[in-house]
Amino acid sequence: MTEKIYPGQPYPLGATWDGNGVNFALYSENATGVELCFYESNSSVETARFRLQERSHHVWHGYIPGVRPGQHYGYRVHGSYDPANGLRFNANKLLLDPYAKAISGSLHWHPALFGYKLGDEAADMSFDETDSAPFVPKAVVINQNFDWDGDKAPQIPYHKTIIYEAHVRGFTQLHPGIPEEIRGTYSALAHPVTIRYLKDLGITALELMPVHYFITDGQLESNGLSNYWGYNTICFFAPDVRYSSKGGVHEQVFEFKSMVKALHEAGIEVILDVVYNHTAEGNQLGPTISFRGIDNSSYYRLTDDRRYYMDYTGCGNTLNANLPNVLRLIMDSLRYWILDMHVDGFRFDLASTLARELHEVNRLSSFFDIIHQDPVISQVKLIAEPWDIGEGGYQVGKFPPGWAEWNGKYRDCMRDYWRGADSMLSEFAERFTGSSDLYKNDYRRPTASINFITAHDGFTLRDLVSYNEKHNEANGENNNDGESHNRSWNCGAEGETGDAAINELRRRQVRNFLTTLFLSQGVPMLVSGDELYKTQGGNNNAYCQDNEISWINWQEADEELLDFTRNLIHIYKSHPVFSRRRWFKGQPIKGVGLEDINWFLPEGVEMNEDNWNQDFAKSLGVFLNGKALRTVTPQGEPETDDSFYVIFNAHSDAVPFRLPPQKYGNHWVKIIDTTVAAVGDGDRIYKDEDILEVGGRSVVLLKQPRIS
């Protein structure tokens, strides 16, 4: 490597190896100078320093011949330290490249990380001259070449998608069938045991909790905890090295690509949970690790008093997605993960934050406009968590066409229904049929609704039926963290119990939730471990628990529930009547004479308007007409299916249900009854208007087979 630096190019941003050397480019509008520092491996030994002399469009750049992949580097950025005006330059702090494709090492909390001298709340107005290089991770130049060997995206349509939310470490850390040396890593997710499990379960898309390189807060570390969930990103291009089994300087990139390749070969998509709303640098009292020192006011939303940060995220700061350079950063990151890393979609954490123009959430913000016109990003799965903590941040149902959303209203409604809370059947019907009240008027389809009962944030499904209150004492915050209103019901005892009747009821309630989820229109999302009856001991905010509280204990898996879930998903995937591409119309179908859907009282008569708004009505039957899908197969043939009759009984007692009259079907076969763990009920045939005794708090699914 020569010590000579050439002008280089302003684009692409980041460090780009061309086989002969590396081009470095960094955006900073207000800087007065930028130094590029090379380091020996991940140590604090600086081996070379270059001043970037060229500046184009606020991009500082230079080309250094002879530099190869594996080179560790960081930046020192010069400029005014004037917090009152939003400027926090401090060249004593070594900074991570926002476009780094790999990061080596971890951050070590030390006073040197802060641009100011630690002290009282006004301390950030001071200036600290201590070198932070010994305490920060280093960016690493990578070789982006990889043999994808003809890898193709599965491109599974939404109406055939089953999402499985999982954590890289938590899903595999205790799996006895995975070699110990790779547990908790990308390689573990690519292991044949993992892939076989996902295939057997019926999963089509693996949604990974954040894998972008993130930081653990100093307070958590001092308490012996960590940022397990990873919602504290500091670099939006680098897969976190802590999930790499290789442990090398940039092998995590190859390992991640190999994981995606293996999952694609199995027909499973990879969706990333991404956190573009804030960074790990926190508020004005946070450390200077990257963006703050590169150009604070060009990356973050600041208040009128520019010393402080707008905080719509509860994490201290908010990235300013209104600024062109920040928008470019986000779009470049998304395109990189699609084109270079081959991922299939994204779930955007606190997505309402990205839609804020000034203070209000704007559905037509520049963020959406740019994504809508982008020929790459617009073609993958885009899923919003449609809320943030700011005023007006709850935006369920208000994202533009092309987006799917975590449907929080679905979650709340179904939890209320099965715990016996006062809730109208009219809302239950809306949520069960895809939430047309939220999505239809925007020409969106039922698949805009990502249906879920639980997510990583909150109780597991087992804990949802075992606890009335959160139990987060292990988090060290005196149980003040986490959601207090969980819409949960412990079935008669708080936590673990030896009462057989309560335990049986809990398992039935879990089967009720799962059955409701997979029979509802929309895209189902299952949280890893819920099918195994996983518990977190009542902890509904296990963000800092990188241990047995969060990890799946495969040795204690409930095989009976796992079999039930497998069979349930198989039914869902085998019958398009449960995953319609078009909305129900509730009108007679020409040539059939029956509606595509109809609703019945336990007496076997059709419901009328007065029935819909009775909050004490907990039992109903739903007829789903398999001859009225109004869609065609890929070959252009009309799509048809069996017809089904679903009975929901949320009463505590059994209720006799009369089946519908003959025009809806004269023979029915029971295939699910959640009062029992097994799927299927032999060959018994039920006739029209027969009476079934439907157990308390249960779901029954009956099928009317097609007659050829």
N, C-alpha and C positions, 0 to 999 in steps of 0.2 A: 504494500500500500504506500502510495506517495503522500507527502504532506501538502501537495498542491491542491488547490480547490479551483474548479472552473465555474463559470456562471450557472450552468444547469438550466432547468426549466421550472416555471411556476406550477406546472401540473404534470402528473397527478400529485395531489398533496400527500404527505407522508414520505416514507423511505422506499424507493423503487429500485430494485437491482435489475440491471440489464445484461448481466453476464460479464461485464468488464468493470463495473463500478456501481455506485449508488447515487441517485438523485434525491436530495432532501428538500422538502418544501413545507413551510409553516405559515399559516395565516395569522397575522397580527396587525390590526389597523393602526393602533396607537403606540406601538413600540418604537423606540429610537435605535435599537440594535438587537441582533440575535446571534448568540454563540451556540455552536454545535459541539457537544462534548462526547468523546469516545471513552469507553471504560473497558477495563480488563474483566471479562466475564461479568458476573453480577457483583463485583466488588466495588469499593469506593476509590479504586486506583484509576485515576484519569490518565489515559495514554496519549490523547491528542485533543486539541481544541481549535476550532475553525470559526472565524467570524464570517457570517453570511453577508456578502457585499451586495448581492443583487436583490432588488425589490420590485415586483410587478403586481399591480392590482392588490396591494396590501399583503402579498405573499412574498416571504423571504425565502430565497432558494440558492442552492449550490450543488455542484456535482463533484464527487471525489472518486477518482479512478482507483481501482485495486481493492476497494472495500467489498467484502463478501458477506453472504448470509451468515448469521451468528454474531455479527458485530453488535455490541451493546452501546446504546447512546441515550442522550437526553439533551434538553435545551436550557440555556440561561437567557432570559429575555430582559432587556434593559428598557427603562422608561420611568415615568414619574410615579412616585409613591404618594398618592393623594386620595386616600379613601373617601374623603368628603365629596369628591367629584367622581367617584367610581373607579379610580385608577389604583391598582395594587401591584405594580411591577416591583420585583425584587430579584435581581440577578444572582443573589446568594442562594437561591432556591433552584435545585435541579428539577426540571419539569418533564413530565411524560408527553410524548407526541400524541395529540388526539387521534391521529391516523395510524398509530402503531398497529401492526398486524400481529405482533406477539409481544408479550411482556414477561420478563424473567424476574423471579424473586417476589418478595412480598414487602409491604410497607411496615416499618418498625416505628412505633409511636415515640416521638422525641420532641422536645421544644423546638428543635431546629426546623421542623416541618412547617412551622407557622411563620408568616411574613412579618409578624410583629413580636414584641417581647411579651410573653404571657404575664397576665396580671388581672386587673379588674375588667369590668364590662367595656370600659373605654380603651382598653389596651391595644385594640387593633389600629388605633391612630398612631402608635409607635412603629419603629422600624427595627427589624432584627437582621444582624449581619452574619449569623451562623450558617455555615454551609450545610445544606440538607442532603447532599449526595450520599453519605454513608447510610442513610435511613430510608431511601426511596427505591422502589423497583426500577428497572431500566427497560427501555424499549429495545426491541431486537429486530434487526434486519432479517427478512425471511426470503426464502426461495419459494415463489408462488406456484412453481410447476408441480403438477400432481397427475398421476396416471388414473384418470377416471374410468378408463376402460369401457367407454360407451355408456356411462351412467345416464339414465333418463329419469326425469321426475315422474312419479306415479300419476300425477295430475288426477287425483280422485275428486270427482264432483262433490259439492257440499252435501247433496242429498244422499250420498253413500258414505259419508264421513263419520267416523266415531273417534272422538278425541280422547286421549289419555294423558292427563296432566301428571308430570313426574319430575322428580329432582334427581339429577345425575347421581349424586352420592346416596341419597336416601333410598332410592329404588334398588340399588345393587350392593350396598355396603355389607349387608348381612346375608347375602344369598349364598347358600352352601354349595350350589352347583357352579359357581363362578370362581375361577382361581383367585386365591386370596390376594395375590400381588396386583391384580387389576381391579379389584372391587372399588366401587365409588368413582369410576373413571369413564371416559368416553369409550374406551375399549370394552368395558363391562357391558355397556349398552349395545355394543356390536357383537357381543358373544352369542354363539348359537343358542345357548340356554335362554337368554333374554328374548331373542327374536322369536324363538319357538313359543315362549310364553305369550308374547303379544299376539302372535298369529293365532294360536289356539283360543285366546280370549276373544279375538275378533276385532282387534284394534286396527285402525287404518291410518291414524296420525298420532305421533308422539309429540306432545307439547312440553318442551323442556323449560323449567324455571330458569331464571337468568344465568347465562353462561358467559356474557360479556365480563371482562375483567373488572372485579369489584373490590371494595375496601371494607374491612371490618372496623367499625367505630372504636375509638380509643377507650370509651367508657365500657363497652362490651368486653373488650380484651382484658381490662383491669378487673372485671368481674368473672373472668374465666370463661366467657362466652364468645360467640362469633356471629358474624352476619351470615347465617346459614342459608337463608332464602336467596341472598344475592342482589337485593333491590337497592344497590348502592354503587352504581356503575361509575367507573372513572375512564374507561376506554371502550368505545363502541365498535371496534373492529377486531379486538383480540379475544380469542377464546381463553377462558381462565385456565392458567397453568395448573391450578390446584386440582383440576379434574383430569389431569394427564397422568398416565401410568409410566410415561417415558422419563419424565423428570429432566429433560434436556432443555436447551436454550430456545428452541422453537419447534420441537417435535409435536407440541400440542396442536399445532395447525394441521399437520398431517394426520394426527390421530383423530381429530374431529372430522376431517374429510373422509377418513376410512370408515368412521361410524356412520356417516350419512350414506356413503356408498353401500354399506352392508344392509342398512335399513331399506334403502331403495330397492335393492335386489329382492327383498322380501315383500315389496309392495307397500311399505309403510312410509308415510310422509314425515318430515321433521318440521315442526313449528317452534319458533323461538319466542319466549316471553322477553320483550325488550323494554328498556326503561330510558326513554329519551326525554323524560319530563324534568329530570334533575340530575345532579352529579353528586359524588361522594365528598365534595369540598365543603358542603354545609353552608351555614350563614356567615356573617362577617367575622365570626370568631373561629371559623374553621381553618383547616390547613391549606397551604398553597402547594398543590401537587401537579396541576396541569392548567386548566382553563383560566383560573383566577390569575395566575402569574403570566400567562401568555397574553391575555387581553380581557380583563374582567368585564368591562362594559360592553365588549363586543360578543359576549357569550351569554351573559345572564340578564334576567329581568331585574331592574333596579327600581326602587321606589322613587318618589319625588326627591326625597333626601337620599342621594345616590350612594351614601355609605351603606345602605341597607338593601336587602333582597326581597323581591316579591316571593311569597311562599304559598303556592297553590297545592303543594305536595305533602306538606308536613315534614319535609326533610331538610328545610333550611334555605333552599334556593329553587329557582325554576329556570331552566334553559329558555332562552328567548327565541322561539321558533318563528318569530316574525322577521328576524334579521336574515338577510340573504346567505351570509356565511354559515349560520347555524342550520338553516334549511338545507344548504348544500351538504353540510356535515351529516345530517340525518339521512338524506337521500343517498349520498355516497355510501354510507354504512349499509343501508338496506340493499342497495344494488350489489355491494361487495358480498354480502351473505347469500344473495341469490345466485350471482354469476360465478363467484369464486368458491363459495362454500356449499352451493347447491341446496340450500334450505328451501322449503316449500311455502313458507308463510310466517306471519308474525302475529303475536298477541301484544297489543300496545298497553302497557301499564298506565293507569290514570290518563287515558287518552284525551279526556276533555281539556287537560292542560295544554296539549298541543294545538287545540282549536281556539285558544283565547287570542283575540286580536289585541285589544287593550286590556280590559278587565272581563268583558263578557265573553261567553263561549259563542263562537261564530261558526255555524255549520259550513259556511262557504269560505273559510279562512284560506290563506295561501297554502297552508300545509295540505289541505284536501285537494286544492286545485292542482298542485304540483304532482301529487300522487296519482290523481285521476288521469293526467295526461302522460305520465311516464310509461313507456312501452314495456318496461321490465317489471317495475314494482306493482303496477295495476293488475298484473296477470297472476299474482300469487294470492294466497289466502290472507286477508287483512281482517283482524279481529280486534275490536276495541273493548277495553274495560271502560265503559262510557260514563265515568264520573271522576271527579277529583274533590278535594276538600274545600275548594273555594266557593263563593256565593254563586248559585246557579250552575254548579258543577255536575248535578245529576242529570245526565243527558241520555238515558235509556230510550231507544226508539228514535233518536234524532240525528244519527249519523247518516252520511249520504249513501246513495245506492253504490253497490260494490263492496260495502263493508258489512261484516257480521258483528254482532255484539254479544258480550256476556249479558244475558237477560236476568238482571237482578230481580225483576218483578216476578219472573217465573219461579226463581228460587224461593222468594218470600211467600208466594201464594201456595206452593206445594208444601212448604214447611207448615204453614198455618192450617192447611186442610187436614194434614195427617196428625197434627197435634191436637186437633179439635177446637181450634180458635174460631171465633166468629168470622166467617169469610163467605162471600156471596158465590153461589154456583156460577153466576155469570162470569166472574173473573176466572174461576177454575176452567170454565169452558174456553175462554180466550187463550189462556196459557197452554192448555192441552192441545189446542188446534193451531199453535204456531204464533200466537199474539198478533193477529191481524190488526188490532187496534193500534199497535205500535209501528208496524212496518208496511202495511198494505198501501196506504195512501202515497207512499214514496215509490211505488212500483217495485218494491222489494218483495222477495219471496219468503215462504216460511223458513227457509234456510238462513235468513238473516238472524234468526234467534239461536244463539248458543245456549242450550238448556243445561242447567246444572243444579244440583241440590247442595253440593259442597264444593269447595275449592281449597287450595293450599291455605288460604287465609280464613280461619274459622275452625269449627269442630270437624273432625272426621265424621263419617256417616254413623259409625258405632257410637261415638261420643255424643252425636246429635240426639240419639235416643237414650242416652245414659246420664246426661247431666242437664240440670236446669241452669246452673251457674258455671261461669268460666273458672278454671283453676290454674292460674298462670304464675303461681308463686315462684317456680323455678327460674322465671325470667328476671328476678331481682328487682321488680318494680312494684312490690307490695300488691300485686294483683290489680293494679290500676290500668294496665295496658290491655289491649284487645277489646273487641266488641262485647258490650254487656247485654244487648238485646238480640239474642240468637235465634229466637223462635224455635227453641228446642223443648223437648219434654223427656224427662228421665224415666217415664213409665212406672213411677211409684217409688223409686229409691235413687238417691244421689250416688252415682259412681258404681263401682263393682259391687255385686251382691251375690249371695248364694241362693236367693229366692228363684226357684225353677220357673215359676209362672211369669215373673218379671223378665227373666232372661229369654223365655220363649217369646214373649210379647215384643221385646226389643228386636229379636231376629226377624220377627214377622214385619215389624215396622221398617226395618232395613230393606226387606224384600218388597214392601209396598213402595218405598221411595225409588228403588231401582226399577221396578216394573213400570211405575208412572213415568219415570224418565225415558225409558226406551219405547214406550208406546205413544209418547207425545210427538207432535209434529215439530220439526226443527232439527238442529244438530246436537246430539247428546255429547256431553263431556263427563267423563268418569275420572275421579281422582285416584291416583295409584294407591293401592292398599284398601280402598273401600270395599272392593270385591273380596278381600281377605279378612274383613272384620277387624281392621287395624284400629288401635286406640292410641291417643296421645295423653291419656290420663286426665282428660278434661282441659288440656291446654289448647286454647283456641287462637293462640298467637305465637306459634313455635318458631318464629323468625330467627331466634338466636340459639336454637337447640340443635347443634350438629352432633347428635348423639342418639341413644336408643329411644328418646322421646319421639323423634321425628323419623328415624329409619324404620323401614319395614322389617318386622321380625318374621321371616319366612318359616321359622320353626313352629310358630304359633298360628299359622294361617288356618282359617276356617275353610276346609276343603269342601264342605257341604255348600257354603255360600258361594264359593268359587265356581262349583259346578252349576249352581242355579244361575249365576251371572253369565257364564259361558252359553248356557242354553237360551237364556233370555236374549242375549246379543245375536245368537244364531237366528232366532225367530225374527228379530228386528231386521236383520240383513236379508233374510229370505223373502220378506214381504214388503213390497213397495207401498202398500197401503199405509204403513207407519212412517214413511219418509216421502211424502208427497212433494212434488215440485211446484204445485199450484195450490191456491187457496181453496178451501171448501166453499161451495156456493149454497148448500142447503136447499137446492131446488131439484125437482124431479129430472132425471136424465132421460133424454129422448131414446126410445127403444127399450128402456129398462123400467121406467115408471116409478123408480125409487130415488130418493135423495142420495147424495154422496155421503151424507152424515145425518143421523137423527138421534134425538135424546129422549130417554124414557125414565119414568118414575118406577119405583119398585113394583107398582101394580101392573106394569106392562103397558101403560098408556103413554102416549107422547106428552112431553112437557109443554106447558103453555107459558105465556109471558109472566103470569103471576108466580110461577115456580122459580124463575131465575134469580130473583132477588131475596129469597128467603135464606137468612143466614143460619137457620137451624136445620136446613136440608143438607144432609151429609151423604146421601146415597143416590146414585143415578146409574143408568145404563146408557151406553153409547154404541150405536150401530155404525160401522164403517163399511161402506159399499166398495168391494173390490172391483166392481165393473164400472166404476165412475171416477177413474183416476185422471181422465182428460189429458193424458200424455201418451207419447209413443216411445217405442224401444229405439235403440241406436240403429236398428234396421228399418225403422219407419212403420213398424206394426203397432196397432193400438195396444197399450199396456193394460193388462188386467191382473187381478189378484183374487185370492180368496176373500170372502167377506168375514168380518169379525164383530163380535159383540163383547164389549168391555163393561164389567160391572165394578163400580167403586163403592165401597161401604166403609165410611169413616166413623160409623157408630161403634160404640163399645160392645154392643150386642149383635148377635146374628140377626139378619133381616131376610125374610122370604122374598125372592125376586121371581116375578112371572116373566118368562121370555116373550119377545114380541110376537105378534100374529104371523100367520103363515106367509104373508107376502114378503116378509123379511127373511124367511128361511124356515124350512120344516125339519131340519136336522142340524144339530150343533154338537161339536166335540170339545170338551174342556181340555185346554192344554196348559193353563197356568191357574193355580189356586194358591195364593200366598200364605194360606194357613198351613201349608206343608212346604217343605224345602225342595221337593222334587218337581220337575217340570214334566207335564204329561199325565193323563188320567185314563190310561187304558183305551179301550174301544167303546166305552159307553156312549150311546147316542141320546141326546136330549131333543125332544120334539118341540115344535112351536107351542107356546103358551104353557109349557111345563113350568113347574115351580122349583126353583133352586134355593136351598138354604145357604145363604152367603155369610160366612163367619164374620164376627165383629172385627173391625179394622183389617180389611183384606181387599184384595183385588182378584177378580176372576176373569180370565180371558177364554172365550169360546170361539171356535172357528167353524165356519160353514164351508166345507171344501167345494171347490169347483167341480161340476159334473161334466165330463167330456162327452 
